[in-house]
Amino acid sequence: MTILSNSFFVTRREYPNDEKMISNKKASIVSSENQLSLSSFELFSDNSSVKFCLNASTQYFDIKNFEFYADVDSFRKFLSGIEKVYENKMNSVELRQSFEDSTLKIETDDLGHIRIICEVYYYGSYKEICKTNFEVDLSFLQDFIKELKVVYLELGF
């Protein structure tokens, strides 16, 4: 079922005994050489966690289509933390993956820059780790915050 509201799409998919809220919006920070993109958000029906796709590209490394699971409380605090970083009320905000080691961190410095740090762990036959980071101007957060607010609204936060 798709619901139209103020030109935004909110999609509810019916699953047997399981209903998820989904947002197909994307929140991105993109510079000439670097990119962070969060997309394909799903809020689980029991309100325990949010799953999204994390993509990060730097000059030398890429993290592609990593499924990041965050508990709902941490996910709720993440947006307000980013807003505080943007307003220089906090130096950093971090989102940790539920029951895993992966993190997404945004830090600020005294020169008006932010550092985006993505550290992901994949536990398959072997443990794989990729850590990327890049720095951009603090002004990049403004659009990222706006895009995340749309996602949060679509997920019902």
C-alpha positions as CSV (number, residue, x, y, z in Angstrom):
1,M,0.0,0.0,0.0
2,T,1.4,3.4,-0.9
3,I,0.2,6.6,0.8
4,L,0.8,10.0,-0.8
5,S,1.4,12.8,1.6
6,N,2.8,16.3,0.6
7,S,4.5,14.8,-2.4
8,F,6.4,12.3,-0.3
9,F,5.9,8.5,-0.6
10,V,5.4,6.4,2.5
11,T,5.2,2.7,1.6
12,R,3.9,0.0,3.9
13,R,4.6,-3.5,2.7
14,E,2.4,-6.2,3.9
15,Y,4.2,-9.3,5.2
16,P,2.7,-12.3,6.9
17,N,2.6,-11.2,10.6
18,D,5.2,-8.5,10.0
19,E,4.8,-5.0,8.7
20,K,7.7,-2.7,8.1
21,M,7.8,1.1,7.5
22,I,10.0,1.8,4.5
23,S,11.5,5.1,3.2
24,N,13.1,5.1,-0.2
25,K,14.7,8.5,0.3
26,K,18.4,9.0,0.5
27,A,20.6,11.2,2.7
28,S,24.0,12.0,1.3
29,I,27.1,14.0,1.8
30,V,28.9,14.3,-1.6
31,S,32.1,16.2,-2.4
32,S,34.2,16.0,-5.5
33,E,36.2,13.0,-4.3
34,N,34.1,11.6,-1.4
35,Q,30.6,10.4,-0.7
36,L,28.5,9.1,2.2
37,S,25.0,7.8,1.3
38,L,22.4,6.3,3.5
39,S,19.4,4.8,1.7
40,S,16.7,2.0,1.7
41,F,15.5,2.6,5.3
42,E,13.3,0.0,7.0
43,L,11.7,0.3,10.5
44,F,10.8,-3.1,11.8
45,S,7.3,-3.7,12.9
46,D,8.3,-4.4,16.5
47,N,10.1,-0.9,16.6
48,S,13.3,-2.6,17.7
49,S,15.6,-1.5,14.9
50,V,16.1,0.3,11.7
51,K,18.0,-1.2,8.7
52,F,19.5,0.9,6.0
53,C,22.1,0.7,3.2
54,L,25.4,2.5,3.8
55,N,27.6,3.5,0.9
56,A,30.8,5.4,1.4
57,S,33.4,6.3,-1.2
58,T,36.8,7.9,-0.8
59,Q,39.6,8.4,-3.1
60,Y,41.0,4.9,-2.5
61,F,38.2,2.8,-0.9
62,D,34.5,2.1,-1.3
63,I,32.0,0.5,1.0
64,K,29.1,-0.6,-1.1
65,N,25.6,-1.6,0.0
66,F,26.5,-2.5,3.5
67,E,23.4,-3.4,5.5
68,F,23.6,-1.4,8.8
69,Y,21.2,-2.3,11.6
70,A,20.7,0.3,14.4
71,D,18.5,0.0,17.4
72,V,15.6,2.5,17.3
73,D,16.8,4.6,20.3
74,S,20.3,5.1,18.9
75,F,18.8,5.9,15.5
76,R,16.5,8.5,17.0
77,K,19.4,10.2,18.8
78,F,21.5,10.2,15.7
79,L,19.7,13.0,14.0
80,S,19.6,15.3,17.0
81,G,23.3,14.6,17.5
82,I,24.1,15.6,13.9
83,E,22.1,18.8,14.5
84,K,24.1,19.5,17.6
85,V,27.4,18.9,15.7
86,Y,26.2,21.3,13.0
87,E,25.3,24.0,15.7
88,N,28.7,23.4,17.4
89,K,27.0,22.2,20.6
90,M,28.7,18.8,20.3
91,N,32.1,17.6,18.8
92,S,30.9,14.3,17.5
93,V,28.0,11.9,17.0
94,E,28.2,8.2,16.5
95,L,25.8,5.5,15.3
96,R,26.7,1.9,16.3
97,Q,25.4,-1.2,14.6
98,S,23.2,-3.3,16.9
99,F,25.1,-6.3,18.3
100,E,28.0,-5.7,16.0
101,D,31.1,-3.5,15.8
102,S,30.3,-1.3,12.8
103,T,30.0,2.4,13.3
104,L,29.2,5.6,11.5
105,K,30.8,8.7,13.2
106,I,30.7,12.4,12.4
107,E,33.3,14.6,14.1
108,T,33.9,18.3,13.9
109,D,37.1,20.3,14.4
110,D,37.9,23.9,15.3
111,L,38.4,24.9,11.6
112,G,34.8,24.3,10.5
113,H,35.3,20.9,9.0
114,I,33.7,17.6,9.7
115,R,35.2,14.2,9.4
116,I,33.0,11.3,8.3
117,I,34.2,7.9,9.7
118,C,32.7,4.7,8.5
119,E,34.0,1.4,10.0
120,V,32.2,-1.7,8.9
121,Y,32.8,-5.3,9.8
122,Y,31.6,-8.3,7.8
123,Y,31.5,-11.7,9.5
124,G,31.5,-14.4,6.9
125,S,34.0,-17.2,6.6
126,Y,36.6,-14.7,7.5
127,K,36.2,-11.4,9.4
128,E,36.6,-8.5,7.1
129,I,37.0,-4.9,8.2
130,C,36.9,-1.7,6.2
131,K,37.5,1.8,7.7
132,T,37.2,4.9,5.5
133,N,37.1,8.5,6.5
134,F,37.1,11.8,4.7
135,E,36.8,15.5,5.6
136,V,34.4,18.1,4.2
137,D,33.2,21.6,5.2
138,L,30.7,21.7,8.0
139,S,28.2,23.3,5.6
140,F,27.7,19.9,3.9
141,L,25.7,18.8,7.0
142,Q,22.8,21.2,6.3
143,D,21.4,19.3,3.3
144,F,22.2,15.9,5.0
145,I,20.1,17.0,8.0
146,K,17.2,18.0,5.8
147,E,17.3,14.7,3.9
148,L,17.5,12.7,7.1
149,K,14.5,14.6,8.5
150,V,12.4,13.5,5.6
151,V,13.4,9.9,6.2
152,Y,12.6,10.2,9.9
153,L,9.2,11.6,9.1
154,E,8.5,8.8,6.6
155,L,9.4,6.2,9.2
156,G,7.1,7.8,11.8
157,F,9.6,9.3,14.2
